[in-house]
Amino acid sequence: MYELTINTNFAAAHNLRHYKGSCERLHGHNYEVEIAIVSKSTDKLGMVMDFKKVKKILKETLAEFDHHYLNELKWFKKENPSAEKIAETLYKLLAVRFRKDVKLSYVKVWESADCASKYSAE
C-alpha cells in the first residue's frame, strides 16, 4: 500500500458553546492540517497522485474554513467546531474528491503545536 501525506494550514476563529472555561469565549487558532491518501497501485508515471493535485483539493476545501468564524459555518451551526469535529467534517468533504482507487486514510487537525485530533472512517 502506498501512502501520500500532505500538510497545510489555515487560520480561523471559534468558540466552544457550553464549555466551562476560556474556550467558551471567542478565540482563534492557526490550525495545521495533515491528510493522508492511500492506494494499492500507482499510475504509469509511478505516482499514486500528483502532489500538486492533492494540494489543490485540500486548498480548495480549506478555503471554506480559512479566516472564518467557524461557528457560523453550516457544519457547526449546532455542533461545536472542536478539533475533533473539524477533522471529521474535513474528512467527509475530502473523501469524495478522490478517484475510487485512491482512499483518504485520515485527516489530522492540530489546534496548537502540542494538541491534535485525527479522524478516519475506520
ABEGO torsion letter per residue (X at the ends): XBBBBBBBBBBBBBBBBGBBEAAABBBBBBBBBBBBBBBABBBAAGBABBAAAAAAAAAAAAAAABGBBAAABAAAAABBBBAAAAAAAAAAAAAAABBAABBBABBBBBABAABBBBBBAX
